[in-house]
Amino acid sequence: MKVILSESYMSLGEAGDLVEVRPGYARNFLLPQRIAVTATRANIKRFEEKSKELATKKEKERENSKKLHSILEKMELVLKKKVSDEGKLFGSVTTKDLEDQFVKTGAQVDRRQIVLGRQIRMVGDYKILVKLVGGLKANVTLKVVSEAPPKVGAAQPASVEVYSGKETLKAEAPAKKRKKKTDETEGQEAKKEATEE
């Protein structure tokens, strides 16, 4: 199904572009959200008449995107979450959490522009990708920390690049707790040693 974009949308194109999308995507998302209109002769003619207006709108969006890109590249987000003793989050970091953090800092980033790659479930430093209008991509540093003050002997956070799928650990992963030997397990081990001899 052919549609004309009313506004720039991340992977589809810029305002005024004629694009082909799946019918369900157009009917269920693009048309109700008023991101696009159907490509009828009347709509095509109307968008051709508005081409100058659309050109200035595209230029403004590109300029705003470049400004936002330079701001995001320098930005470091700090997200406080509830954490277990091992440094694991209760739940995970979502794009909605990140969108709220961006709003607090004054950057207008939609959650659909944020690419995590995989779930963030540990305390640590991460790189997240933000896709902007005009094909620009910004790498933002995200620091996930505990809401509670750190405990003595707590594991150090790992450093991971999430969007690329490459893990680079700066600190050793937290050691797993060993089970305490009970009288039963010691007795079983003694029996095994006796039968082996």
Summary of the structure (lengths in Angstrom):
residues: 197
radius of gyration: 25.6
end to end distance: 77.5
largest distance: 94.0
contacts: 504
relative contact order: 0.12
helix: 37%
strand: 27%
